Amino acid sequence: MCQDIPIPTFFQEKKEEDWTDEERRAAVEYQKKVKELEEEREKFRKVTVVKHSLDDVVFTVIKQIHWQKMHLSEDGQFVITVTSLHACYFV
């Protein structure tokens, strides 16, 4: 995703009217690849924004938790009893 699609050399060497059928197909394929890359980059950007937002929410929730008691239960599991000052509502 970091690299761009290389521009075909005939884009700069010839006018569009002078392209051969093969070059026209290559141009269409190039434009298709560029569009796909842009869509992938946009998806990645959106996922990154959502991930950072979720990290902020989790951090905020963790800040609001007050640890009451930590102990080992009879079956050997670690148990933490917590209380929270705020409730979180997700819409």
Helices and strands as residue ranges (DSSP letters): H 10-13, G 16-18, H 21-64, E 65-72, E 78-84
